[in-house]
Structures are given as structure tokens and as C-alpha cells.
């Protein structure tokens, strides 16, 4: 492996990069699982946000769209991590997807379409995932120097 003399790697960078890639694989697998579960039972999220059962069933198609999106983003990140490709684009895409979820929850609370307390909990998880995804993308480095997990 040839190192850039102008920008040498800091000690421990390889270990941090491998941990970030392992984390990307775990998050990818989790997203695939959650996406598939929500595609099968789309009413779970709106009901968890305090939406009535009839409305939750009516919005099932929209939840399925988001579920498939998350499963696809997870599968891409998982594949990149397992094949030693660059996981950063997948992690950034996942992070901004989570930021969009948090923004949508904020709008739902503003429009009185979701329970404020429940939406705050879901939104907090989405914001944490957004920040965690950006940190993981920073730590993952490029795929060109990646070693297998």
C-alpha cells in the first residue's frame, strides 16, 4: 500500500476505518430488516406516532415507499461494506434520509397529525441516526484503502 507523503495516515486510522465499515454493515443489515418489516406491516409507524387505526391503514402505501427506500439504502451500504467498496456515499445518503424523516416528523407535529411526545422520540432517533451516519462516513475513509472486515 502506497501512502501519500503529504498526508500520512494518523496512527489507529486503519482500525477506526474498519470499525466504521463494520458499523456500516450492521446499520445496513438493520435497515434492510426494518425496511422489510415495515413493508409487511406499514401501520406500525403511524400507530406508534399516535395516528388512529383508519388513517394508519390509509397511509400504508406511503410507509411502504419509505420502507423500500430504507431497505434499498441499507442493502447498498451492506453490499459496499462487505465487498470493500466505498461506504461513504451510502452512509451519507442514509444520513440525509434520516434527516428528512426528522423534518417530516416536525411538520407532522406542527400540523397536529402526530403526537408531539411520540414524534419527538422518533425524531430524536432520526436525528441521532443522521449525526451518526455523518460521523461514520467521515471515519470510513475511502474504499481504495479498505481491508476486509
N, CA, C and O atoms as a GROMACS GRO file, in nm:
protein
  596
    1UNK      N    1   0.085  -0.117   0.000
    1UNK     CA    2   0.000   0.000   0.000
    1UNK      C    3   0.090   0.123   0.000
    1UNK      O    4   0.175   0.139   0.087
    2UNK      N    5   0.069   0.210  -0.097
    2UNK     CA    6   0.146   0.333  -0.109
    2UNK      C    7   0.078   0.444  -0.030
    2UNK      O    8  -0.042   0.465  -0.043
    3UNK      N    9   0.156   0.514   0.052
    3UNK     CA   10   0.100   0.622   0.132
    3UNK      C   11   0.138   0.756   0.076
    3UNK      O   12   0.248   0.772   0.022
    4UNK      N   13   0.051   0.849   0.086
    4UNK     CA   14   0.075   0.986   0.043
    4UNK      C   15   0.166   1.052   0.146
    4UNK      O   16   0.130   1.060   0.263
    5UNK      N   17   0.284   1.098   0.103
    5UNK     CA   18   0.378   1.157   0.198
    5UNK      C   19   0.332   1.292   0.250
    5UNK      O   20   0.372   1.335   0.358
    6UNK      N   21   0.249   1.359   0.174
    6UNK     CA   22   0.199   1.488   0.218
    6UNK      C   23   0.086   1.475   0.321
    6UNK      O   24   0.064   1.564   0.402
    7UNK      N   25   0.016   1.363   0.315
    7UNK     CA   26  -0.094   1.340   0.408
    7UNK      C   27  -0.083   1.199   0.467
    7UNK      O   28  -0.164   1.113   0.433
    8UNK      N   29   0.014   1.174   0.552
    8UNK     CA   30   0.025   1.040   0.610
    8UNK      C   31  -0.093   1.011   0.701
    8UNK      O   32  -0.151   1.101   0.762
    9UNK      N   33  -0.128   0.883   0.710
    9UNK     CA   34  -0.238   0.842   0.797
    9UNK      C   35  -0.195   0.850   0.943
    9UNK      O   36  -0.083   0.815   0.978
   10UNK      N   37  -0.285   0.895   1.024
   10UNK     CA   38  -0.259   0.900   1.167
   10UNK      C   39  -0.260   0.759   1.223
   10UNK      O   40  -0.327   0.671   1.168
   11UNK      N   41  -0.185   0.735   1.331
   11UNK     CA   42  -0.189   0.604   1.393
   11UNK      C   43  -0.330   0.567   1.436
   11UNK      O   44  -0.403   0.651   1.489
   12UNK      N   45  -0.369   0.444   1.412
   12UNK     CA   46  -0.501   0.397   1.450
   12UNK      C   47  -0.609   0.425   1.348
   12UNK      O   48  -0.724   0.386   1.366
   13UNK      N   49  -0.574   0.493   1.238
   13UNK     CA   50  -0.674   0.529   1.137
   13UNK      C   51  -0.731   0.405   1.071
   13UNK      O   52  -0.851   0.399   1.046
   14UNK      N   53  -0.648   0.306   1.043
   14UNK     CA   54  -0.697   0.182   0.981
   14UNK      C   55  -0.797   0.111   1.068
   14UNK      O   56  -0.897   0.059   1.019
   15UNK      N   57  -0.772   0.108   1.198
   15UNK     CA   58  -0.863   0.043   1.291
   15UNK      C   59  -0.996   0.119   1.295
   15UNK      O   60  -1.103   0.058   1.294
   16UNK      N   61  -0.988   0.250   1.299
   16UNK     CA   62  -1.110   0.331   1.302
   16UNK      C   63  -1.190   0.311   1.173
   16UNK      O   64  -1.313   0.306   1.176
   17UNK      N   65  -1.121   0.300   1.061
   17UNK     CA   66  -1.187   0.279   0.932
   17UNK      C   67  -1.256   0.143   0.928
   17UNK      O   68  -1.368   0.131   0.879
   18UNK      N   69  -1.190   0.040   0.980
   18UNK     CA   70  -1.251  -0.094   0.983
   18UNK      C   71  -1.372  -0.097   1.074
   18UNK      O   72  -1.473  -0.160   1.041
   19UNK      N   73  -1.363  -0.029   1.189
   19UNK     CA   74  -1.479  -0.022   1.279
   19UNK      C   75  -1.595   0.050   1.211
   19UNK      O   76  -1.710   0.009   1.225
   20UNK      N   77  -1.565   0.156   1.139
   20UNK     CA   78  -1.671   0.230   1.070
   20UNK      C   79  -1.735   0.144   0.962
   20UNK      O   80  -1.856   0.148   0.943
   21UNK      N   81  -1.654   0.066   0.891
   21UNK     CA   82  -1.709  -0.022   0.787
   21UNK      C   83  -1.792  -0.134   0.850
   21UNK      O   84  -1.897  -0.170   0.796
   22UNK      N   85  -1.747  -0.187   0.963
   22UNK     CA   86  -1.826  -0.290   1.032
   22UNK      C   87  -1.959  -0.229   1.080
   22UNK      O   88  -2.063  -0.294   1.072
   23UNK      N   89  -1.953  -0.107   1.129
   23UNK     CA   90  -2.075  -0.038   1.170
   23UNK      C   91  -2.167  -0.013   1.052
   23UNK      O   92  -2.289  -0.026   1.064
   24UNK      N   93  -2.109   0.022   0.937
   24UNK     CA   94  -2.189   0.044   0.816
   24UNK      C   95  -2.259  -0.084   0.774
   24UNK      O   96  -2.374  -0.082   0.730
   25UNK      N   97  -2.189  -0.197   0.788
   25UNK     CA   98  -2.251  -0.326   0.754
   25UNK      C   99  -2.366  -0.357   0.850
   25UNK      O  100  -2.471  -0.403   0.807
   26UNK      N  101  -2.346  -0.332   0.979
   26UNK     CA  102  -2.450  -0.359   1.078
   26UNK      C  103  -2.572  -0.268   1.055
   26UNK      O  104  -2.686  -0.314   1.060
   27UNK      N  105  -2.547  -0.140   1.031
   27UNK     CA  106  -2.658  -0.047   1.006
   27UNK      C  107  -2.730  -0.086   0.876
   27UNK      O  108  -2.853  -0.078   0.868
   28UNK      N  109  -2.654  -0.127   0.776
   28UNK     CA  110  -2.715  -0.170   0.651
   28UNK      C  111  -2.807  -0.289   0.672
   28UNK      O  112  -2.918  -0.293   0.620
   29UNK      N  113  -2.760  -0.386   0.747
   29UNK     CA  114  -2.843  -0.505   0.775
   29UNK      C  115  -2.967  -0.466   0.855
   29UNK      O  116  -3.076  -0.517   0.829
   30UNK      N  117  -2.951  -0.377   0.952
   30UNK     CA  118  -3.065  -0.331   1.032
   30UNK      C  119  -3.167  -0.259   0.944
   30UNK      O  120  -3.288  -0.281   0.957
   31UNK      N  121  -3.120  -0.173   0.854
   31UNK     CA  122  -3.211  -0.102   0.763
   31UNK      C  123  -3.286  -0.197   0.671
   31UNK      O  124  -3.405  -0.178   0.645
   32UNK      N  125  -3.218  -0.298   0.622
   32UNK     CA  126  -3.285  -0.397   0.536
   32UNK      C  127  -3.395  -0.466   0.616
   32UNK      O  128  -3.508  -0.479   0.568
   33UNK      N  129  -3.363  -0.509   0.737
   33UNK     CA  130  -3.461  -0.578   0.820
   33UNK      C  131  -3.580  -0.489   0.855
   33UNK      O  132  -3.695  -0.532   0.844
   34UNK      N  133  -3.553  -0.367   0.898
   34UNK     CA  134  -3.662  -0.275   0.932
   34UNK      C  135  -3.745  -0.239   0.809
   34UNK      O  136  -3.867  -0.231   0.816
   35UNK      N  137  -3.678  -0.217   0.697
   35UNK     CA  138  -3.750  -0.185   0.574
   35UNK      C  139  -3.844  -0.296   0.533
   35UNK      O  140  -3.959  -0.270   0.496
   36UNK      N  141  -3.796  -0.418   0.539
   36UNK     CA  142  -3.882  -0.532   0.503
   36UNK      C  143  -3.997  -0.548   0.602
   36UNK      O  144  -4.110  -0.577   0.562
   37UNK      N  145  -3.968  -0.529   0.730
   37UNK     CA  146  -4.073  -0.542   0.831
   37UNK      C  147  -4.181  -0.436   0.812
   37UNK      O  148  -4.300  -0.464   0.825
   38UNK      N  149  -4.140  -0.313   0.782
   38UNK     CA  150  -4.238  -0.206   0.761
   38UNK      C  151  -4.313  -0.221   0.630
   38UNK      O  152  -4.427  -0.175   0.618
   39UNK      N  153  -4.252  -0.284   0.532
   39UNK     CA  154  -4.323  -0.309   0.407
   39UNK      C  155  -4.436  -0.410   0.430
   39UNK      O  156  -4.539  -0.404   0.364
   40UNK      N  157  -4.415  -0.501   0.524
   40UNK     CA  158  -4.516  -0.602   0.555
   40UNK      C  159  -4.621  -0.546   0.650
   40UNK      O  160  -4.740  -0.575   0.635
   41UNK      N  161  -4.579  -0.466   0.748
   41UNK     CA  162  -4.671  -0.410   0.848
   41UNK      C  163  -4.658  -0.257   0.853
   41UNK      O  164  -4.607  -0.203   0.951
   42UNK      N  165  -4.702  -0.188   0.749
   42UNK     CA  166  -4.679  -0.043   0.741
   42UNK      C  167  -4.754   0.040   0.845
   42UNK      O  168  -4.718   0.155   0.869
   43UNK      N  169  -4.856  -0.016   0.907
   43UNK     CA  170  -4.934   0.062   1.003
   43UNK      C  171  -4.861   0.081   1.136
   43UNK      O  172  -4.905   0.162   1.219
   44UNK      N  173  -4.753   0.010   1.158
   44UNK     CA  174  -4.682   0.017   1.286
   44UNK      C  175  -4.630   0.157   1.316
   44UNK      O  176  -4.644   0.206   1.428
   45UNK      N  177  -4.570   0.222   1.219
   45UNK     CA  178  -4.512   0.354   1.244
   45UNK      C  179  -4.619   0.459   1.272
   45UNK      O  180  -4.610   0.528   1.374
   46UNK      N  181  -4.720   0.474   1.186
   46UNK     CA  182  -4.821   0.576   1.220
   46UNK      C  183  -4.893   0.548   1.352
   46UNK      O  184  -4.923   0.641   1.427
   47UNK      N  185  -4.920   0.423   1.380
   47UNK     CA  186  -4.984   0.391   1.509
   47UNK      C  187  -4.892   0.426   1.624
   47UNK      O  188  -4.938   0.475   1.728
   48UNK      N  189  -4.763   0.402   1.607
   48UNK     CA  190  -4.666   0.439   1.709
   48UNK      C  191  -4.656   0.589   1.730
   48UNK      O  192  -4.613   0.635   1.836
   49UNK      N  193  -4.694   0.665   1.630
   49UNK     CA  194  -4.694   0.811   1.640
   49UNK      C  195  -4.827   0.867   1.690
   49UNK      O  196  -4.845   0.988   1.697
   50UNK      N  197  -4.920   0.779   1.724
   50UNK     CA  198  -5.047   0.822   1.777
   50UNK      C  199  -5.155   0.847   1.674
   50UNK      O  200  -5.257   0.908   1.704
   51UNK      N  201  -5.134   0.801   1.551
   51UNK     CA  202  -5.233   0.817   1.445
   51UNK      C  203  -5.340   0.709   1.462
   51UNK      O  204  -5.310   0.596   1.499
   52UNK      N  205  -5.466   0.745   1.436
   52UNK     CA  206  -5.574   0.648   1.451
   52UNK      C  207  -5.559   0.534   1.351
   52UNK      O  208  -5.491   0.547   1.249
   53UNK      N  209  -5.624   0.422   1.380
   53UNK     CA  210  -5.607   0.299   1.301
   53UNK      C  211  -5.652   0.316   1.157
   53UNK      O  212  -5.587   0.264   1.066
   54UNK      N  213  -5.762   0.386   1.134
   54UNK     CA  214  -5.812   0.403   0.997
   54UNK      C  215  -5.714   0.485   0.914
   54UNK      O  216  -5.681   0.448   0.802
   55UNK      N  217  -5.667   0.596   0.969
   55UNK     CA  218  -5.569   0.679   0.897
   55UNK      C  219  -5.439   0.604   0.876
   55UNK      O  220  -5.376   0.616   0.770
   56UNK      N  221  -5.397   0.526   0.975
   56UNK     CA  222  -5.273   0.448   0.963
   56UNK      C  223  -5.283   0.350   0.846
   56UNK      O  224  -5.188   0.333   0.771
   57UNK      N  225  -5.399   0.286   0.832
   57UNK     CA  226  -5.417   0.193   0.719
   57UNK      C  227  -5.417   0.269   0.587
   57UNK      O  228  -5.361   0.220   0.488
   58UNK      N  229  -5.478   0.385   0.584
   58UNK     CA  230  -5.483   0.464   0.461
   58UNK      C  231  -5.345   0.512   0.416
   58UNK      O  232  -5.321   0.526   0.296
   59UNK      N  233  -5.256   0.537   0.508
   59UNK     CA  234  -5.123   0.585   0.470
   59UNK      C  235  -5.022   0.471   0.453
   59UNK      O  236  -4.902   0.496   0.441
   60UNK      N  237  -5.069   0.349   0.452
   60UNK     CA  238  -4.981   0.233   0.438
   60UNK      C  239  -4.897   0.237   0.312
   60UNK      O  240  -4.780   0.197   0.315
   61UNK      N  241  -4.952   0.285   0.202
   61UNK     CA  242  -4.876   0.290   0.076
   61UNK      C  243  -4.756   0.384   0.089
   61UNK      O  244  -4.649   0.355   0.035
   62UNK      N  245  -4.772   0.496   0.160
   62UNK     CA  246  -4.662   0.591   0.176
   62UNK      C  247  -4.553   0.532   0.267
   62UNK      O  248  -4.434   0.551   0.242
   63UNK      N  249  -4.595   0.462   0.370
   63UNK     CA  250  -4.499   0.398   0.460
   63UNK      C  251  -4.421   0.291   0.384
   63UNK      O  252  -4.300   0.276   0.403
   64UNK      N  253  -4.490   0.216   0.298
   64UNK     CA  254  -4.422   0.113   0.218
   64UNK      C  255  -4.316   0.175   0.126
   64UNK      O  256  -4.209   0.118   0.108
   65UNK      N  257  -4.346   0.292   0.068
   65UNK     CA  258  -4.246   0.360  -0.016
   65UNK      C  259  -4.120   0.391   0.065
   65UNK      O  260  -4.008   0.367   0.020
   66UNK      N  261  -4.139   0.444   0.184
   66UNK     CA  262  -4.024   0.476   0.270
   66UNK      C  263  -3.953   0.350   0.316
   66UNK      O  264  -3.830   0.348   0.328
   67UNK      N  265  -4.029   0.244   0.340
   67UNK     CA  266  -3.970   0.118   0.384
   67UNK      C  267  -3.880   0.060   0.276
   67UNK      O  268  -3.770   0.014   0.304
   68UNK      N  269  -3.927   0.063   0.154
   68UNK     CA  270  -3.847   0.011   0.042
   68UNK      C  271  -3.723   0.098   0.023
   68UNK      O  272  -3.615   0.046  -0.005
   69UNK      N  273  -3.737   0.229   0.037
   69UNK     CA  274  -3.623   0.320   0.028
   69UNK      C  275  -3.518   0.284   0.132
   69UNK      O  276  -3.399   0.273   0.099
   70UNK      N  277  -3.560   0.266   0.256
   70UNK     CA  278  -3.464   0.232   0.362
   70UNK      C  279  -3.399   0.097   0.338
   70UNK      O  280  -3.279   0.080   0.360
   71UNK      N  281  -3.478  -0.001   0.292
   71UNK     CA  282  -3.421  -0.133   0.264
   71UNK      C  283  -3.317  -0.124   0.151
   71UNK      O  284  -3.213  -0.188   0.158
   72UNK      N  285  -3.346  -0.044   0.048
   72UNK     CA  286  -3.252  -0.030  -0.063
   72UNK      C  287  -3.124   0.041  -0.018
   72UNK      O  288  -3.014   0.000  -0.054
   73UNK      N  289  -3.138   0.148   0.061
   73UNK     CA  290  -3.020   0.217   0.113
   73UNK      C  291  -2.938   0.125   0.203
   73UNK      O  292  -2.814   0.126   0.198
   74UNK      N  293  -3.006   0.046   0.283
   74UNK     CA  294  -2.935  -0.049   0.370
   74UNK      C  295  -2.864  -0.156   0.290
   74UNK      O  296  -2.750  -0.192   0.321
   75UNK      N  297  -2.931  -0.209   0.188
   75UNK     CA  298  -2.869  -0.314   0.106
   75UNK      C  299  -2.746  -0.260   0.033
   75UNK      O  300  -2.646  -0.330   0.021
   76UNK      N  301  -2.754  -0.138  -0.016
   76UNK     CA  302  -2.639  -0.079  -0.083
   76UNK      C  303  -2.521  -0.060   0.011
   76UNK      O  304  -2.407  -0.092  -0.023
   77UNK      N  305  -2.549  -0.009   0.130
   77UNK     CA  306  -2.442   0.010   0.228
   77UNK      C  307  -2.384  -0.122   0.276
   77UNK      O  308  -2.262  -0.134   0.293
   78UNK      N  309  -2.469  -0.220   0.297
   78UNK     CA  310  -2.422  -0.353   0.339
   78UNK      C  311  -2.334  -0.415   0.231
   78UNK      O  312  -2.228  -0.469   0.260
   79UNK      N  313  -2.378  -0.407   0.107
   79UNK     CA  314  -2.300  -0.463  -0.004
   79UNK      C  315  -2.165  -0.392  -0.016
   79UNK      O  316  -2.062  -0.458  -0.033
   80UNK      N  317  -2.165  -0.260  -0.007
   80UNK     CA  318  -2.039  -0.186  -0.016
   80UNK      C  319  -1.944  -0.225   0.097
   80UNK      O  320  -1.824  -0.243   0.074
   81UNK      N  321  -1.996  -0.239   0.217
   81UNK     CA  322  -1.910  -0.274   0.331
   81UNK      C  323  -1.853  -0.414   0.317
   81UNK      O  324  -1.735  -0.436   0.346
   82UNK      N  325  -1.935  -0.508   0.273
   82UNK     CA  326  -1.890  -0.647   0.263
   82UNK      C  327  -1.796  -0.673   0.145
   82UNK      O  328  -1.719  -0.768   0.147
   83UNK      N  329  -1.804  -0.588   0.043
   83UNK     CA  330  -1.719  -0.606  -0.075
   83UNK      C  331  -1.604  -0.507  -0.078
   83UNK      O  332  -1.537  -0.492  -0.180
   84UNK      N  333  -1.580  -0.439   0.034
   84UNK     CA  334  -1.469  -0.344   0.050
   84UNK      C  335  -1.476  -0.228  -0.050
   84UNK      O  336  -1.374  -0.178  -0.096
   85UNK      N  337  -1.596  -0.188  -0.083
   85UNK     CA  338  -1.614  -0.068  -0.166
   85UNK      C  339  -1.637   0.050  -0.073
   85UNK      O  340  -1.655   0.034   0.048
   86UNK      N  341  -1.637   0.167  -0.131
   86UNK     CA  342  -1.653   0.290  -0.053
   86UNK      C  343  -1.794   0.296   0.005
   86UNK      O  344  -1.892   0.298  -0.070
   87UNK      N  345  -1.806   0.298   0.136
   87UNK     CA  346  -1.936   0.303   0.202
   87UNK      C  347  -1.984   0.446   0.225
   87UNK      O  348  -2.100   0.468   0.260
   88UNK      N  349  -1.895   0.542   0.206
   88UNK     CA  350  -1.932   0.681   0.239
   88UNK      C  351  -2.054   0.732   0.166
   88UNK      O  352  -2.140   0.793   0.229
   89UNK      N  353  -2.067   0.712   0.034
   89UNK     CA  354  -2.189   0.764  -0.031
   89UNK      C  355  -2.317   0.702   0.026
   89UNK      O  356  -2.419   0.770   0.037
   90UNK      N  357  -2.311   0.576   0.062
   90UNK     CA  358  -2.428   0.510   0.119
   90UNK      C  359  -2.458   0.565   0.258
   90UNK      O  360  -2.574   0.587   0.292
   91UNK      N  361  -2.355   0.587   0.337
   91UNK     CA  362  -2.376   0.641   0.472
   91UNK      C  363  -2.432   0.783   0.467
   91UNK      O  364  -2.518   0.819   0.546
   92UNK      N  365  -2.382   0.863   0.374
   92UNK     CA  366  -2.432   1.000   0.361
   92UNK      C  367  -2.577   0.999   0.313
   92UNK      O  368  -2.660   1.075   0.362
   93UNK      N  369  -2.608   0.913   0.216
   93UNK     CA  370  -2.746   0.903   0.167
   93UNK      C  371  -2.840   0.858   0.280
   93UNK      O  372  -2.950   0.912   0.294
   94UNK      N  373  -2.796   0.762   0.359
   94UNK     CA  374  -2.878   0.716   0.472
   94UNK      C  375  -2.897   0.828   0.573
   94UNK      O  376  -3.006   0.847   0.626
   95UNK      N  377  -2.790   0.903   0.599
   95UNK     CA  378  -2.797   1.012   0.696
   95UNK      C  379  -2.898   1.118   0.652
   95UNK      O  380  -2.980   1.163   0.732
   96UNK      N  381  -2.892   1.157   0.526
   96UNK     CA  382  -2.985   1.260   0.481
   96UNK      C  383  -3.128   1.208   0.469
   96UNK      O  384  -3.223   1.284   0.482
   97UNK      N  385  -3.142   1.081   0.446
   97UNK     CA  386  -3.275   1.019   0.451
   97UNK      C  387  -3.331   1.030   0.592
   97UNK      O  388  -3.449   1.062   0.610
   98UNK      N  389  -3.248   1.005   0.692
   98UNK     CA  390  -3.291   1.016   0.832
   98UNK      C  391  -3.322   1.162   0.868
   98UNK      O  392  -3.415   1.188   0.944
   99UNK      N  393  -3.244   1.256   0.815
   99UNK     CA  394  -3.272   1.398   0.840
   99UNK      C  395  -3.408   1.435   0.781
   99UNK      O  396  -3.483   1.511   0.842
  100UNK      N  397  -3.438   1.382   0.664
  100UNK     CA  398  -3.569   1.406   0.603
  100UNK      C  399  -3.681   1.349   0.688
  100UNK      O  400  -3.788   1.410   0.700
  101UNK      N  401  -3.658   1.232   0.747
  101UNK     CA  402  -3.758   1.173   0.836
  101UNK      C  403  -3.783   1.265   0.956
  101UNK      O  404  -3.898   1.287   0.996
  102UNK      N  405  -3.676   1.318   1.014
  102UNK     CA  406  -3.690   1.408   1.130
  102UNK      C  407  -3.766   1.534   1.091
  102UNK      O  408  -3.852   1.580   1.166
  103UNK      N  409  -3.736   1.589   0.974
  103UNK     CA  410  -3.807   1.709   0.928
  103UNK      C  411  -3.955   1.680   0.905
  103UNK      O  412  -4.040   1.760   0.942
  104UNK      N  413  -3.984   1.565   0.845
  104UNK     CA  414  -4.125   1.528   0.820
  104UNK      C  415  -4.200   1.511   0.952
  104UNK      O  416  -4.316   1.548   0.963
  105UNK      N  417  -4.134   1.455   1.052
  105UNK     CA  418  -4.198   1.440   1.183
  105UNK      C  419  -4.226   1.576   1.246
  105UNK      O  420  -4.330   1.597   1.307
  106UNK      N  421  -4.132   1.668   1.231
  106UNK     CA  422  -4.154   1.803   1.282
  106UNK      C  423  -4.274   1.870   1.216
  106UNK      O  424  -4.353   1.937   1.283
  107UNK      N  425  -4.287   1.852   1.087
  107UNK     CA  426  -4.402   1.908   1.015
  107UNK      C  427  -4.533   1.841   1.058
  107UNK      O  428  -4.636   1.907   1.068
  108UNK      N  429  -4.527   1.710   1.083
  108UNK     CA  430  -4.647   1.639   1.128
  108UNK      C  431  -4.693   1.691   1.264
  108UNK      O  432  -4.813   1.702   1.288
  109UNK      N  433  -4.600   1.723   1.351
  109UNK     CA  434  -4.636   1.779   1.482
  109UNK      C  435  -4.693   1.919   1.464
  109UNK      O  436  -4.794   1.954   1.525
  110UNK      N  437  -4.629   1.998   1.380
  110UNK     CA  438  -4.678   2.134   1.355
  110UNK      C  439  -4.822   2.132   1.304
  110UNK      O  440  -4.904   2.215   1.344
  111UNK      N  441  -4.852   2.036   1.217
  111UNK     CA  442  -4.986   2.026   1.159
  111UNK      C  443  -5.082   1.942   1.244
  111UNK      O  444  -5.193   1.910   1.201
  112UNK      N  445  -5.038   1.905   1.364
  112UNK     CA  446  -5.119   1.826   1.459
  112UNK      C  447  -5.162   1.692   1.401
  112UNK      O  448  -5.275   1.647   1.423
  113UNK      N  449  -5.072   1.629   1.328
  113UNK     CA  450  -5.101   1.498   1.268
  113UNK      C  451  -5.034   1.385   1.344
  113UNK      O  452  -5.059   1.268   1.315
  114UNK      N  453  -4.950   1.418   1.441
  114UNK     CA  454  -4.881   1.316   1.520
  114UNK      C  455  -4.868   1.365   1.664
  114UNK      O  456  -4.865   1.486   1.690
  115UNK      N  457  -4.861   1.272   1.755
  115UNK     CA  458  -4.842   1.304   1.896
  115UNK      C  459  -4.706   1.371   1.915
  115UNK      O  460  -4.605   1.316   1.874
  116UNK      N  461  -4.702   1.490   1.977
  116UNK     CA  462  -4.574   1.559   1.994
  116UNK      C  463  -4.470   1.477   2.070
  116UNK      O  464  -4.353   1.474   2.030
  117UNK      N  465  -4.510   1.412   2.177
  117UNK     CA  466  -4.414   1.336   2.257
  117UNK      C  467  -4.360   1.217   2.178
  117UNK      O  468  -4.240   1.191   2.178
  118UNK      N  469  -4.450   1.145   2.110
  118UNK     CA  470  -4.406   1.029   2.032
  118UNK      C  471  -4.322   1.071   1.912
  118UNK      O  472  -4.222   1.007   1.880
  119UNK      N  473  -4.363   1.178   1.846
  119UNK     CA  474  -4.286   1.227   1.732
  119UNK      C  475  -4.148   1.276   1.776
  119UNK      O  476  -4.051   1.261   1.703
  120UNK      N  477  -4.140   1.335   1.895
  120UNK     CA  478  -4.010   1.379   1.946
  120UNK      C  479  -3.919   1.259   1.968
  120UNK      O  480  -3.799   1.267   1.940
  121UNK      N  481  -3.973   1.149   2.017
  121UNK     CA  482  -3.892   1.028   2.037
  121UNK      C  483  -3.844   0.972   1.904
  121UNK      O  484  -3.725   0.943   1.887
  122UNK      N  485  -3.936   0.958   1.808
  122UNK     CA  486  -3.898   0.910   1.675
  122UNK      C  487  -3.800   1.006   1.609
  122UNK      O  488  -3.702   0.964   1.548
  123UNK      N  489  -3.828   1.136   1.622
  123UNK     CA  490  -3.740   1.237   1.562
  123UNK      C  491  -3.602   1.239   1.624
  123UNK      O  492  -3.502   1.261   1.555
  124UNK      N  493  -3.596   1.216   1.754
  124UNK     CA  494  -3.466   1.209   1.821
  124UNK      C  495  -3.382   1.094   1.767
  124UNK      O  496  -3.261   1.107   1.747
  125UNK      N  497  -3.447   0.981   1.745
  125UNK     CA  498  -3.377   0.866   1.687
  125UNK      C  499  -3.329   0.900   1.545
  125UNK      O  500  -3.217   0.868   1.508
  126UNK      N  501  -3.415   0.966   1.468
  126UNK     CA  502  -3.378   1.003   1.331
  126UNK      C  503  -3.262   1.102   1.330
  126UNK      O  504  -3.170   1.089   1.248
  127UNK      N  505  -3.263   1.200   1.420
  127UNK     CA  506  -3.152   1.296   1.426
  127UNK      C  507  -3.023   1.229   1.472
  127UNK      O  508  -2.915   1.259   1.420
  128UNK      N  509  -3.033   1.137   1.568
  128UNK     CA  510  -2.914   1.063   1.612
  128UNK      C  511  -2.858   0.980   1.496
  128UNK      O  512  -2.737   0.971   1.479
  129UNK      N  513  -2.947   0.917   1.418
  129UNK     CA  514  -2.902   0.839   1.303
  129UNK      C  515  -2.837   0.929   1.199
  129UNK      O  516  -2.738   0.890   1.136
  130UNK      N  517  -2.892   1.048   1.179
  130UNK     CA  518  -2.833   1.145   1.086
  130UNK      C  519  -2.690   1.180   1.128
  130UNK      O  520  -2.597   1.170   1.047
  131UNK      N  521  -2.673   1.220   1.253
  131UNK     CA  522  -2.540   1.257   1.301
  131UNK      C  523  -2.444   1.138   1.301
  131UNK      O  524  -2.328   1.150   1.263
  132UNK      N  525  -2.495   1.022   1.346
  132UNK     CA  526  -2.411   0.902   1.347
  132UNK      C  527  -2.369   0.862   1.207
  132UNK      O  528  -2.256   0.818   1.187
  133UNK      N  529  -2.458   0.877   1.110
  133UNK     CA  530  -2.423   0.844   0.972
  133UNK      C  531  -2.314   0.934   0.917
  133UNK      O  532  -2.224   0.888   0.847
  134UNK      N  533  -2.323   1.063   0.948
  134UNK     CA  534  -2.219   1.156   0.901
  134UNK      C  535  -2.084   1.127   0.966
  134UNK      O  536  -1.981   1.133   0.901
  135UNK      N  537  -2.086   1.096   1.095
  135UNK     CA  538  -1.961   1.062   1.165
  135UNK      C  539  -1.902   0.933   1.108
  135UNK      O  540  -1.782   0.924   1.086
  136UNK      N  541  -1.988   0.834   1.086
  136UNK     CA  542  -1.940   0.707   1.030
  136UNK      C  543  -1.884   0.728   0.890
  136UNK      O  544  -1.784   0.665   0.854
  137UNK      N  545  -1.946   0.813   0.810
  137UNK     CA  546  -1.896   0.841   0.675
  137UNK      C  547  -1.759   0.907   0.683
  137UNK      O  548  -1.670   0.874   0.604
  138UNK      N  549  -1.742   0.998   0.778
  138UNK     CA  550  -1.611   1.063   0.796
  138UNK      C  551  -1.505   0.960   0.835
  138UNK      O  552  -1.393   0.962   0.784
  139UNK      N  553  -1.540   0.872   0.926
  139UNK     CA  554  -1.444   0.775   0.978
  139UNK      C  555  -1.416   0.660   0.880
  139UNK      O  556  -1.311   0.595   0.889
  140UNK      N  557  -1.508   0.636   0.786
  140UNK     CA  558  -1.492   0.522   0.696
  140UNK      C  559  -1.379   0.542   0.597
  140UNK      O  560  -1.318   0.444   0.554
  141UNK      N  561  -1.349   0.664   0.561
  141UNK     CA  562  -1.243   0.687   0.462
  141UNK      C  563  -1.280   0.629   0.329
  141UNK      O  564  -1.393   0.583   0.309
  142UNK      N  565  -1.186   0.631   0.236
  142UNK     CA  566  -1.217   0.583   0.102
  142UNK      C  567  -1.208   0.432   0.093
  142UNK      O  568  -1.138   0.368   0.172
  143UNK      N  569  -1.278   0.376  -0.002
  143UNK     CA  570  -1.277   0.231  -0.023
  143UNK      C  571  -1.150   0.180  -0.086
  143UNK      O  572  -1.124   0.060  -0.082
  144UNK      N  573  -1.069   0.269  -0.144
  144UNK     CA  574  -0.949   0.225  -0.215
  144UNK      C  575  -0.846   0.166  -0.122
  144UNK      O  576  -0.762   0.086  -0.165
  145UNK      N  577  -0.849   0.202   0.005
  145UNK     CA  578  -0.751   0.151   0.101
  145UNK      C  579  -0.814   0.055   0.200
  145UNK      O  580  -0.753   0.021   0.302
  146UNK      N  581  -0.934   0.011   0.170
  146UNK     CA  582  -1.009  -0.071   0.264
  146UNK      C  583  -0.954  -0.212   0.273
  146UNK      O  584  -0.906  -0.269   0.174
  147UNK      N  585  -0.961  -0.266   0.393
  147UNK     CA  586  -0.929  -0.408   0.414
  147UNK      C  587  -1.058  -0.479   0.450
  147UNK      O  588  -1.150  -0.417   0.503
  148UNK      N  589  -1.064  -0.608   0.422
  148UNK     CA  590  -1.187  -0.681   0.456
  148UNK      C  591  -1.220  -0.669   0.604
  148UNK      O  592  -1.132  -0.652   0.688
  149UNK      N  593  -1.351  -0.678   0.633
  149UNK     CA  594  -1.397  -0.674   0.772
  149UNK      C  595  -1.346  -0.797   0.840
  149UNK      O  596  -1.372  -0.817   0.959
   0.00000   0.00000   0.00000
